[in-house]
Structure formats: C-alpha cells, structure tokens
C-alpha cells in the first residue's frame, strides 16, 4: 500500500478491476472505471493550474463524482475540504475563507449556495452539470495526470468539526492518519468490510464516518458501495432488499426510523453486519432492531480527529448495548480525572487517546493537536465496565452542574429514553437562580402516544436517577434538531433556550 490514500483505488483496480465498485441510481462503475475517473479528475485539477498543497472544496452529495473529485484531489497532492451540502451561503463562505480554498467543486443541488457566495468569485469553480459563465464542467476534463510523489505526513483532508459552541475548526488529517485508521479497521477479527460485501452508504460523504470509515475502508477491500444521497426508511430498505446489501454502517436516526418498518426482517435478509456510530445509540433501539431482525448491532466510538475510529464492539466480536467496546488495534486509551491523573477504577474519566490515526491539530498552524507524547484529550467522558469495555457517559463540555453536583446529560437521556413511549430525547443544562443550573429534557414521544408529559417522565426517572439528576423542565416536542450524521444538535437546543 502506498503513502497516498488514493493508492487504495489504484490497488482495488489492479486486484479486482471488473468488480462493481459504485452503484448509484441506474449507474454501476467497476473499480477500473473508478480509477480511470480519478485519473481524469487528477489531470483536470492539474490542468486548471492547481498545485500540491492547494485546498479544493467539495460541495457534493453521495454521487460517483464525489468519489472521483475526492480521490483525484488527493492523487494530485491537493487538500480536500468536504463541505456540508446543507450549508448556507454564509456558512460556506466561512469554510472557504478559513481554508483558503483555491477551487470549489459542486453539483446542481449546491449551485445556488455556491453562486450566491461572494467568496467563490475568485475561486476556480467546477460544476457537475451545466456550467454557468466562468465555470468549468467537471466532466470536461482531459489529458493524462502527472505523477505526484506523496509523503505520509502530507496534508490530505481538512474536515470542519461542528462542535457544540463556537466556530467550526478544520481538523488536519494527513495521508498517514487516514491510512492508519483504514488499516486498524481492516485488521479486526470480525471484518468491518470484506471483498464480497455490498455496503450501503447513505451517511453523508462530507463526514469522516462515511468518507474514511466507510468509503476508504471499502476501497481497501475492493468491495461494492451503494451510494444513496438521501435517507428514507422505506426507500433504503427497498434498496437493501433489491441490491442484496450485506453491510450497513449507520447512525441512530436510521435505526430509529427502521425500527418502525414492518418489513425489516425480510429487507435485511441479505445483511451480515449492522454497525452504528457518529452518535450514542439508545440501548432500547439496539435491542429492538436485534429482536426484529435477529442481527446484532455493533456500536463504535470515534471522532473526526481520529479519522475516525477509536473503539468498537467489533473488537470483541459481541454486540453489547450501552457499550462502544474496546480500542482498535494500534489505538491507546486512558481515562483521566480533572487533574489529568488516572481515573479511579470504575469512575468516569475523560478519554485521552494516542495512535497513528490521530490528526495533526487544527488548521492552519496545528493548534489543539496531540501533545508532545502523542496524546489527545477528546473531551468525551467514559468509564470501563467489569469486562474492560468502554461505556460513554457524555462530553465534558456538556456537563450540567446542579448545586455543585455533576450531571451527565447522556445518563439522563438514557433513563428517559428507556420509557417505551419515548422515541427520542435531548437533555441540556439551563440557568437556574437557586441551583446554578437545572436539567431540561426535550422529549419526542412515539407516534400515536397521547397524554405523555412531565409527570410520566418524573415517575419513570424517580427509580433510575438520584433526585438532583431529574429534569426540572420537560418539554414535549415534535422532533429534535440533528446534525448531518444524526447527533442531536445540542447547540441548537441551547440557542432555542437563549
């Protein structure tokens, strides 16, 4: 395997050139065809005058052109900057300005936002579809690519983390970090992706879970990837059934939606592996999916800064609701207290990790990266259970302090979410004149449920949580705001309070 992540595509084409690589709508591309499209994109970037190290923004959905544009940028020595396709012109402008992008590749769905953004006026604009004046059509590239030697420490990817507050920051991921993460997953005894897998990729490609955790992992095994640009529970189940999908990396909202589908067991008849990540999965939903399908759901924990994998229940080969398993091969993990000392056995501590898959700090100068010994403090809090498996508690920055006592929102969410009438819950801290902060719960009830409110929540948590952890305020809502990968957008809940 070479030093450039795009070498995975070249290797897949060499090993299984005629094997289906991408299935999207009515199109199927082999690995040889994908490799050729990456070469075309590479030559196109070079022909446009882009030089190694230049940043190119990608505002594209889950389409084959994204794959060509992404790996083509890496093969040319450029730095890819995937952008959330739901970004407003203002948000897009911030990413373009901060990254110093020289070019932007976009599709018809993103065209309005791109063309309304003044920051793109001086950029090289490449569109998938009909170009406007001053733009280049992505499919019009020609010529042969020039070889670009790659060092593993060369920057490959800038991924802007959403964060819970403040402006997004660009995590700097090198070819070394991306390849290390792919290899860590590839080495598992229970393979995350095998050459014979048909992988459903409905997670957005602008997110590290889909981009490196799924797409690059599939390229490593020369598997088949089914690209789906929008999640719909019934439609995706039909795709799974029709195309014989065997492997589904998902996020909690997908499984929550699927759990209500009556034909779930039949649709999953070809599936060998269900995985979830990106956000905590309610244990009740995991159990419900397993009961309905007979398939365990393996849960993992990761973050953009780790490209993304840290731990998964796949390491032990046994799904374990409530746990995210043990660390991946090559990843070291410690749990530390507020003073940076090792947390007491069984006590929660902040997760600190070290490994070759870690990022190089935040753009542009590497601030906030691993320390001199390679350790990175994640801000996430967890404890190890009696079997040495990791159990996430919450993010340190989301801690709610009630009368001096620590309350982890995740613990309250788990307690409320175990009620059979609750579909989803989000918990945040709100100011309180007597206790400093109070716990507020936003609760979504299951369809058809009536008369459910604060009294039912209080009665349910009374036997599960200490009194100071009970939500002081319960608000029943139709839905919760989510990030693109399914995390409850706590920042937006806090904004609604403000």
Secondary structure, 3 states (H helix, E strand, C coil): CCCCCCHHHHHHHHHHCCCEEEEECCEEEEHHHHHHHHHHHHHHHHHCCCCCCCEEEEECCCCHHHHHHHHHHHHCCCEEEECCCCCCHHHHHHHHHHHCCCEEEEEHHHHHHHHHCHHHCCCEEEEECCCCCCCEEHHHCCCCCCCCCCCCCCEEEEEEECCCCCCCEEEEEEHHHHHHHHHHHHCCCCCCCCCCCEEEECCCCCCHHHHHHHHHHHHHHCCEEEECCCCCHHHHHHHHHHHCCCEEEECHHHHHHHCCCCCHHHHHHHCCEEEECCCCCCHHHHHHHHHHHCCCEEEEEEEHHHCEEEEECCCCCCCCCCCCEEECCCCEEEEECCCCCECCCCCCEEEEEECCCCCCCECCCCECCCCCCCCEEEEEEEEECCCCCEEEEEEHHHCEEECCEEECHHHHHHHHHCCCCEEEEEEEEEEECCCEEEEEEEEEECCCCCCCCHHHHHHHHCCCCCHHHCCCEEEECCCCCECCCCCECHHHHHHHHC
